[in-house]
Amino acid sequence: MEAPGVQRGVGFAVATGIENGPSITACESVFPDTVAAAAMVATGEEEPLPGQQVVGVRMLCEGVTELHPARPAVQIPGAVAADPAEAAEGAVIAPVTPADFPNVKCLQLSNQNLIQLSNLETFTRLESLRVDNNLLRRIGGSLSCLSSLLWLDLSFNRIEVIEGLEALPNLRDLSLSYNRIENSRRRILSLLPSLEYLDFRLLSPSEKAAAAEGLLPDHYQQQVELIRAQQQHEQEQQHQQHHEQEQEQHQQRVERWFELPQELVTNIFGEELPPEVQCLNCLQSHRDNFFQTVGALVAATRKALEQNGSTLQQRMRSFRAASADLEAKAEKHALYELRQAETRRKAVLGQLQELSKEVIAVIAERMEEESQTDDAASNSSRISGESLSLSSLAAMEDRCASLEKSWEEEQQALSHALLEHEHNLAEALATATVAMESEAEAATKLALERVGDLFRQIETHIKAFSSQLATAASHEITTFLSTEAVEEKDPRAQFFMKREDLLGSVSALGEQQQQAVVVLEDLLQQRLQQQQKEWFAAERRRQHVRHRLRIQEFHSVTAANQQQVAAAAARIRAALSNKDLMT
């Protein structure tokens, strides 16, 4: 019923902010289609079909859920002033007018069959806007004046293109789920720097950073990708060089396992000799003979050890080559399986995407039917349509569950196959390493025996050298002392006069060299055994690290694939479980 004294016509308080314009309730009661028609003419779009709507002023007034500050209580001239409680109640129940739009904080336009947004220019302080469950195909510039907006729900519409969001710099929560937008997540994140939640899910800092980098201008993006590729190439080169250096050092250590010190002979008499021994004229000749004899023995032993080391070196190179070949074949096999899984994942996601479109289409069709069958005559048709829609959605839910279950089974089978293949490879490498280590131990044992034989011979020659030197020294002393012309200044005189002491020093020299040879032999044997242990310990560490990294990679890839499919299936189940759409 019209209020008395109402002026006929369209109220322009929405666009102009004039507070004294006619009552919007009265205007729409007189011309119910005027607002919608005016909005369509202003935007240059066709008028809504039956069951479709555009944003009218009455709809805006009825959709207001929060005002700040609250409107004052209605004052009736001549009436007694209301108490505070009554005034507050009057302010709450008083109808909202366009004059209140600049103070509106929350606005709800859900389930209105809207085909476009308009008439929001004066909602300059709006913080929360719900336009979910409508028929919107685009956003347009309808949000350009809502710079204070913090929460926006556009889910369950037909939006196909992202536009107008850059006018919302303060937006923190956005829902665009169940629309017809594809591959828009990165663009949305780049347009809304303050966004914290997207489709009711908390965004991580890494997602925001990745989106910001992925939407640079083309030439900058190409430069970034080029720099990244170059950096990756340099890292791979450095890793390869480091690996080659380690391999070279690794091989060099093996080649030097059986090397004898070049100064082995000279070290036998490396320490300074006692002065009484140095004064012997026979010392140099006997020492030269000793060096010549022992040098020939050392040379023969060195040659034999080098041959032994060369043979072992070739076997270990063959071992490493065979290990690398096995690892390369395993990598190739795993890569093939993962590529097959990636192809299958894309196929499953494609099927889920098509299923999601079918779900949205069924829900949208049902919403259109409900909007067109409100009269009692079509009630039976509406019930029949509901049954058919529910049956279709139930079938879609079964399809979704079947796809997800089959994908889970495939992923479990893939993970089991990859892990089994990797474990078999690790066992094969471990077995080959044990066999190679046995060969190395045999070669080391042979080398130790040859070194032991060498030092036994050196000890024998030291004893002979000591005995021969003692005999020559005794003869030299006798000859010297028997000479009538012995000069007192000759340093030999003071030593040769103490014959027994000098011969004792010669005997002690032989014993000292025997002990030095024993120490040197022990050091060489320890070095041989230690080098072998270090080499195989390093090889086992390398195999263990490689095996652990491969297991982690397999788990990471399969988990990521599983999460993507599970997320797509969850979105479909969320749409199917939406009671507002199903009833």
C-alpha positions in Angstrom: 0.0 0.0 0.0 1.4 3.4 -1.0 2.2 5.9 1.7 0.3 9.2 1.4 2.0 12.0 -0.4 4.4 9.8 -2.2 6.0 11.4 -5.3 6.1 9.2 -8.3 9.3 8.6 -10.2 12.7 7.1 -9.7 14.6 8.0 -6.6 18.1 9.4 -7.5 19.4 9.4 -3.9 21.6 6.3 -4.6 23.7 8.1 -7.2 23.6 11.7 -5.9 23.5 11.1 -2.1 20.5 13.5 -1.7 18.9 12.7 1.6 15.6 14.4 0.8 14.7 12.3 -2.2 11.5 10.3 -2.3 11.2 7.1 -0.3 12.6 4.2 -2.3 10.0 1.8 -0.9 7.3 4.1 -2.2 9.0 4.5 -5.6 9.4 0.8 -6.2 5.8 0.1 -5.1 4.6 2.5 -7.8 7.0 1.5 -10.6 8.4 -1.9 -9.6 10.3 -2.4 -12.9 11.6 1.2 -13.3 14.8 0.7 -11.3 15.8 -2.5 -13.1 15.1 -0.9 -16.5 17.0 2.2 -15.6 20.0 0.1 -14.5 20.0 -1.8 -17.8 19.8 1.3 -19.9 22.7 2.9 -17.9 25.0 -0.1 -18.5 24.0 -0.6 -22.1 23.0 -4.2 -21.6 19.9 -6.1 -22.5 17.0 -6.3 -20.0 16.9 -9.3 -17.7 14.9 -12.4 -18.8 12.1 -13.7 -16.6 13.5 -15.0 -13.4 16.6 -12.8 -13.7 17.3 -9.6 -11.9 19.7 -6.6 -11.7 20.5 -4.7 -8.5 17.6 -2.4 -7.6 17.4 0.1 -4.8 14.9 -1.9 -2.8 17.2 -4.9 -3.0 20.1 -2.8 -1.8 18.0 -1.5 1.2 16.9 -5.0 2.1 20.4 -6.4 1.8 22.0 -4.1 4.3 23.0 -6.1 7.4 25.2 -3.6 9.2 25.4 0.2 9.5 28.0 2.3 11.2 27.3 4.6 12.9 23.7 3.4 13.7 20.9 5.5 12.4 19.2 7.8 15.0 15.8 6.9 16.4 12.8 8.0 14.5 11.5 11.3 16.1 7.7 11.8 15.7 6.7 15.5 16.1 4.5 16.2 19.1 5.2 12.8 20.7 6.8 12.2 24.1 10.6 11.6 23.8 11.3 7.9 23.8 13.6 6.5 26.4 17.1 5.3 25.2 16.0 1.6 24.9 13.0 2.5 22.8 15.1 4.9 20.7 17.7 2.2 20.0 14.9 -0.3 19.1 13.4 2.3 16.8 16.7 2.9 15.1 17.2 -0.8 14.5 13.8 -1.5 13.0 13.6 1.7 11.0 13.8 0.9 7.3 17.1 1.6 5.5 17.0 4.4 2.9 19.5 5.4 0.2 20.7 8.1 2.5 22.2 5.4 4.7 24.3 3.8 1.9 27.5 5.7 2.6 27.5 4.3 6.1 26.8 0.6 5.2 29.4 -1.8 6.4 27.9 -5.1 5.3 25.7 -5.9 2.3 24.2 -9.2 1.3 22.9 -9.8 -2.2 23.0 -13.7 -2.2 20.5 -15.9 -4.1 18.9 -13.0 -6.1 19.4 -14.4 -9.6 21.4 -11.3 -10.4 22.9 -11.1 -13.9 25.0 -8.0 -13.2 26.2 -5.7 -10.4 25.3 -2.0 -10.3 24.2 1.0 -8.2 27.1 0.4 -5.7 28.7 3.9 -6.2 27.6 5.3 -2.9 28.7 2.4 -0.7 32.1 4.0 -0.1 32.6 2.5 3.4 31.4 -1.0 2.5 33.7 -3.7 4.1 31.8 -6.9 3.4 29.8 -7.9 0.3 28.2 -11.2 -0.5 27.0 -11.8 -4.0 27.2 -15.6 -4.1 24.7 -17.9 -5.7 23.7 -15.6 -8.5 24.0 -15.6 -12.3 26.8 -13.1 -12.8 29.0 -13.6 -15.8 31.4 -10.7 -15.2 32.4 -8.2 -12.5 33.0 -5.2 -14.7 33.6 -1.8 -13.0 30.9 -2.2 -10.4 33.5 -2.5 -7.6 35.6 0.5 -8.5 34.2 2.6 -5.7 34.5 0.0 -3.0 38.1 0.7 -2.0 37.4 -0.1 1.7 36.1 -3.6 0.9 37.7 -6.3 3.0 35.5 -9.4 2.3 34.0 -10.4 -1.0 32.1 -13.6 -1.8 31.5 -14.2 -5.6 31.2 -18.0 -5.4 28.7 -20.0 -7.3 28.2 -17.7 -10.2 29.1 -17.9 -13.9 32.1 -15.5 -14.0 34.5 -16.2 -16.8 36.9 -13.3 -16.7 38.9 -11.7 -13.9 38.4 -7.9 -14.0 37.9 -5.0 -11.6 39.7 -6.6 -8.7 42.6 -4.2 -8.9 40.3 -1.5 -7.5 40.2 -3.4 -4.2 43.7 -2.8 -2.7 42.5 -3.6 0.9 40.7 -6.9 0.1 41.7 -9.6 2.5 39.2 -12.4 1.8 38.0 -13.4 -1.6 35.9 -16.4 -2.8 35.6 -17.1 -6.5 35.0 -20.9 -6.2 32.6 -22.6 -8.5 32.8 -20.1 -11.3 34.0 -20.6 -14.9 37.4 -19.1 -14.4 40.4 -21.1 -15.3 44.1 -20.6 -14.4 43.4 -17.4 -12.6 44.9 -18.0 -9.2 48.3 -16.5 -9.9 46.7 -13.4 -11.5 44.3 -12.9 -8.6 47.2 -13.0 -6.1 49.2 -10.5 -8.2 46.2 -8.0 -8.4 45.4 -8.2 -4.6 48.5 -7.6 -2.5 46.6 -7.6 0.8 44.8 -10.8 0.1 45.1 -13.4 3.0 42.4 -15.9 2.1 41.4 -17.2 -1.3 38.4 -19.6 -1.6 38.3 -19.9 2.2 41.9 -21.1 2.4 44.8 -19.3 4.0 47.5 -18.2 1.6 51.1 -18.9 2.3 53.9 -16.3 1.7 55.5 -18.6 -0.9 52.3 -18.6 -2.9 52.2 -14.8 -2.9 55.9 -14.5 -3.9 55.5 -17.0 -6.7 52.4 -15.2 -8.0 54.2 -11.9 -8.0 57.2 -13.3 -9.9 55.0 -15.1 -12.4 53.0 -12.0 -13.6 55.8 -9.7 -14.4 55.6 -7.9 -17.8 56.7 -10.2 -20.6 60.1 -8.8 -21.2 60.9 -8.8 -17.5 59.5 -12.3 -17.1 61.7 -13.5 -20.0 64.7 -11.9 -18.3 63.9 -13.5 -15.0 63.5 -16.9 -16.6 66.7 -16.4 -18.5 68.6 -15.5 -15.3 67.1 -18.4 -13.5 68.1 -20.8 -16.3 71.6 -19.4 -16.3 71.9 -19.7 -12.6 70.6 -23.3 -12.7 73.1 -24.1 -15.5 76.0 -22.6 -13.5 74.9 -24.6 -10.4 74.8 -27.7 -12.4 78.3 -27.0 -13.9 79.7 -26.3 -10.4 78.1 -29.5 -9.1 79.6 -31.4 -12.1 83.0 -29.9 -11.6 82.9 -30.7 -7.9 81.9 -34.2 -8.7 84.7 -34.7 -11.2 87.2 -33.3 -8.8 86.0 -35.7 -6.1 86.2 -38.5 -8.6 89.7 -37.6 -9.6 90.9 -37.3 -6.1 89.1 -40.6 -5.4 90.9 -42.3 -8.2 94.2 -40.8 -7.3 93.9 -42.1 -3.8 93.4 -45.6 -5.2 96.4 -45.3 -7.5 98.6 -44.2 -4.5 97.4 -47.0 -2.2 100.5 -49.1 -3.0 103.0 -46.4 -3.6 106.3 -46.7 -1.6 107.8 -43.4 -0.4 110.5 -42.2 -2.8 112.8 -41.4 0.2 112.3 -44.9 1.7 116.0 -45.8 1.4 117.5 -42.5 2.5 115.1 -42.4 5.5 116.8 -45.5 6.9 119.9 -43.4 7.6 118.0 -40.1 7.7 119.0 -39.1 11.2 122.4 -37.6 11.9 125.0 -40.3 12.8 127.2 -40.1 15.9 130.5 -38.2 15.4 132.6 -41.2 16.2 130.9 -43.2 13.4 131.1 -40.3 11.0 134.9 -40.2 11.3 135.2 -43.7 9.9 136.6 -43.6 6.3 134.9 -46.9 5.5 131.4 -45.6 6.3 130.7 -44.0 3.0 131.6 -47.0 0.8 129.6 -49.4 3.0 126.6 -47.1 3.1 126.7 -46.6 -0.7 126.8 -50.4 -1.2 123.8 -50.7 1.2 121.8 -48.0 -0.7 122.5 -49.7 -4.0 121.4 -53.1 -2.8 118.4 -52.0 -0.9 117.4 -49.5 -3.7 117.2 -52.4 -6.2 115.0 -54.3 -3.8 112.7 -51.3 -3.3 112.5 -50.7 -7.0 111.5 -54.3 -7.7 108.9 -54.2 -4.9 107.5 -50.8 -6.1 107.1 -52.1 -9.6 105.2 -55.1 -8.4 103.0 -52.9 -6.1 102.3 -50.6 -9.0 101.2 -53.5 -11.2 99.0 -54.7 -8.3 97.6 -51.2 -7.9 97.0 -50.8 -11.6 95.0 -54.0 -11.8 92.9 -53.0 -8.8 92.4 -49.5 -10.3 91.0 -51.0 -13.5 88.6 -53.2 -11.5 87.4 -50.3 -9.4 86.9 -48.2 -12.5 84.8 -50.9 -14.0 82.9 -51.1 -10.7 82.2 -47.4 -10.7 81.2 -47.5 -14.4 78.8 -50.4 -13.8 77.3 -48.6 -10.7 76.8 -45.5 -12.7 75.2 -47.5 -15.5 72.8 -49.1 -13.1 71.9 -45.8 -11.5 71.3 -44.2 -14.9 69.0 -47.0 -16.0 67.1 -46.7 -12.7 66.8 -42.9 -13.2 65.5 -43.5 -16.7 63.0 -46.0 -15.6 61.8 -43.8 -12.7 61.5 -40.8 -15.1 59.4 -42.8 -17.5 57.1 -44.0 -14.7 56.7 -40.4 -13.4 55.9 -39.1 -16.8 53.3 -41.7 -17.3 51.9 -40.7 -13.9 51.9 -37.0 -14.9 50.0 -37.8 -18.1 47.5 -39.8 -16.1 47.2 -37.0 -13.5 46.4 -34.5 -16.2 43.7 -36.8 -17.6 42.1 -37.3 -14.1 42.2 -33.5 -13.4 40.6 -33.0 -16.8 37.8 -35.5 -16.0 37.3 -33.8 -12.6 37.2 -30.4 -14.3 34.5 -31.6 -16.7 32.6 -33.1 -13.8 32.8 -29.8 -11.9 31.4 -28.0 -14.9 28.5 -30.5 -15.1 27.8 -30.0 -11.4 27.8 -26.2 -11.8 25.5 -26.5 -14.8 23.1 -28.8 -13.0 23.0 -26.5 -10.0 22.5 -23.4 -12.2 19.8 -25.1 -14.2 18.0 -26.1 -11.0 18.2 -22.5 -9.8 16.7 -21.2 -13.0 13.9 -23.7 -12.8 13.2 -22.7 -9.2 13.0 -19.0 -10.2 10.6 -19.8 -13.0 8.3 -22.3 -11.2 7.1 -20.4 -8.1 3.4 -20.7 -8.9 1.3 -23.5 -7.4 0.4 -24.9 -10.9 4.0 -25.9 -11.6 4.6 -27.4 -8.2 4.6 -31.0 -9.4 7.0 -30.1 -12.2 9.3 -28.5 -9.7 9.3 -31.6 -7.4 10.0 -33.8 -10.4 12.8 -31.5 -11.5 14.3 -31.6 -7.9 14.3 -35.4 -8.0 16.0 -35.5 -11.3 18.6 -32.9 -10.2 19.3 -34.8 -7.0 19.6 -38.0 -8.9 22.1 -36.4 -11.4 24.1 -34.9 -8.6 24.2 -38.2 -6.7 25.5 -39.9 -9.9 28.2 -37.2 -10.2 29.2 -37.7 -6.6 29.7 -41.4 -7.3 31.8 -40.5 -10.4 33.9 -38.2 -8.4 34.5 -40.8 -5.7 35.3 -43.4 -8.3 37.9 -41.2 -10.0 39.5 -40.2 -6.7 39.7 -43.8 -5.5 41.1 -45.1 -8.8 43.7 -42.4 -8.7 44.7 -43.2 -5.2 45.1 -46.9 -6.1 47.2 -45.9 -9.1 49.4 -43.7 -7.0 49.9 -46.4 -4.4 50.9 -48.9 -7.1 53.3 -46.4 -8.6 54.8 -45.5 -5.3 55.2 -49.2 -4.4 56.8 -49.9 -7.8 59.2 -47.0 -7.6 60.3 -47.9 -4.1 60.7 -51.5 -4.9 62.8 -50.7 -7.9 64.9 -48.3 -5.9 65.4 -50.9 -3.1 66.4 -53.5 -5.6 69.0 -51.1 -7.1 70.3 -50.3 -3.6 70.7 -53.9 -2.8 72.5 -54.6 -6.1 74.9 -51.8 -5.5 75.5 -52.9 -1.9 76.2 -56.4 -3.1 78.6 -55.2 -5.8 80.4 -53.0 -3.3 80.9 -55.9 -0.9 82.4 -58.0 -3.8 84.6 -55.1 -4.9 85.7 -54.6 -1.3 86.7 -58.3 -1.1 88.9 -57.9 -4.2 90.4 -54.7 -2.7 91.1 -56.6 0.5 92.8 -59.4 -1.4 94.9 -56.9 -3.3 95.8 -55.0 -0.1 96.7 -58.3 1.6 99.0 -59.1 -1.3 100.6 -55.7 -1.1 101.1 -56.0 2.6 102.9 -59.3 2.1 105.2 -57.8 -0.5 105.9 -54.9 1.7 106.6 -57.3 4.6 109.0 -59.3 2.4 110.7 -56.1 1.4 111.3 -55.0 5.0 112.5 -58.4 6.1 115.1 -58.1 3.3 116.0 -54.6 4.4 116.4 -55.8 8.0 118.7 -58.6 6.8 120.8 -56.1 4.8 120.9 -53.7 7.8 122.3 -56.6 9.9 124.8 -57.3 7.2 125.7 -53.7 6.9 126.2 -53.3 10.6 128.4 -56.4 10.8 130.5 -55.4 7.8 130.8 -51.9 9.1 132.0 -53.1 12.5 134.6 -55.4 10.8 135.8 -52.6 8.6 135.9 -50.2 11.5 137.9 -52.6 13.6 140.4 -53.0 10.8 140.6 -49.2 10.2 141.2 -48.6 14.0 143.9 -51.2 14.1 145.6 -49.8 11.0 145.3 -46.2 12.3 146.7 -47.0 15.8 149.6 -49.0 14.3 150.8 -46.1 12.3 153.8 -44.4 14.0 153.0 -40.9 12.8 149.7 -40.2 14.5 148.9 -36.6 14.8 147.3 -35.6 18.0 145.1 -33.0 16.2 143.5 -35.7 14.0 139.9 -36.1 15.4 140.0 -39.8 14.8 142.7 -40.2 17.4 140.5 -39.4 20.3 137.7 -41.8 19.0 140.0 -44.5 17.9 141.8 -44.6 21.2 138.4 -45.7 22.6 138.1 -48.7 20.4 135.3 -50.5 22.3 133.1 -47.4 22.6 133.4 -46.8 18.8 132.5 -50.4 17.9 129.6 -50.2 20.4 128.3 -47.1 18.6 128.5 -49.0 15.2 126.5 -51.9 16.7 123.9 -49.5 18.2 123.6 -47.8 14.8 122.4 -51.1 13.3 119.9 -51.7 16.1 118.5 -48.1 15.7 118.0 -48.6 11.9 116.3 -51.9 12.6 113.8 -50.1 14.9 113.3 -47.3 12.3 112.5 -49.9 9.6 109.9 -51.6 11.9 108.2 -48.2 12.5 108.2 -47.4 8.8 106.7 -50.7 8.0 103.9 -50.2 10.5 103.1 -46.8 9.0 102.9 -48.2 5.5 100.6 -51.0 6.5 98.3 -48.7 8.4 98.1 -46.3 5.5 97.2 -49.2 3.1 94.4 -50.5 5.3 93.1 -47.0 6.2 92.9 -45.8 2.6 90.9 -48.9 1.6 88.5 -48.4 4.5 88.0 -44.7 3.7 87.4 -45.4 0.0 84.6 -47.9 0.6 83.2 -45.9 3.5 82.9 -42.9 1.1 81.3 -45.1 -1.6 78.7 -46.4 0.9 77.9 -42.9 2.0 77.4 -41.8 -1.6 75.1 -44.7 -2.3 73.1 -44.0 0.9 72.7 -40.3 0.2 71.6 -41.1 -3.4 69.1 -43.7 -2.2 67.6 -41.4 0.5 67.2 -38.5 -1.9 65.5 -40.7 -4.5 63.0 -41.9 -1.8 62.3 -38.4 -0.8 61.8 -37.3 -4.4 59.3 -40.2 -5.0 57.3 -39.4 -1.9 57.3 -35.7 -2.8 56.1 -36.2 -6.3 53.4 -38.8 -5.5 52.2 -36.7 -2.5 51.9 -33.5 -4.7 50.0 -35.4 -7.4 47.7 -36.9 -4.8 47.0 -33.5 -3.2 46.1 -31.9 -6.5 43.5 -34.6 -7.4 42.2 -34.6 -3.8 41.8 -30.9 -3.8 39.9 -31.0 -7.1 37.6 -33.8 -5.8 37.1 -31.8 -2.5 35.9 -28.8 -4.5 33.3 -30.9 -6.2 32.1 -32.5 -3.0 31.8 -29.1 -1.4 29.6 -28.0 -4.3 27.5 -31.1 -4.0 27.1 -30.7 -0.2 25.9 -27.1 -0.4 22.4 -27.2 1.0 21.5 -23.8 -0.2 21.9 -24.9 -3.8 20.3 -28.3 -3.3 17.1 -27.0 -1.8 
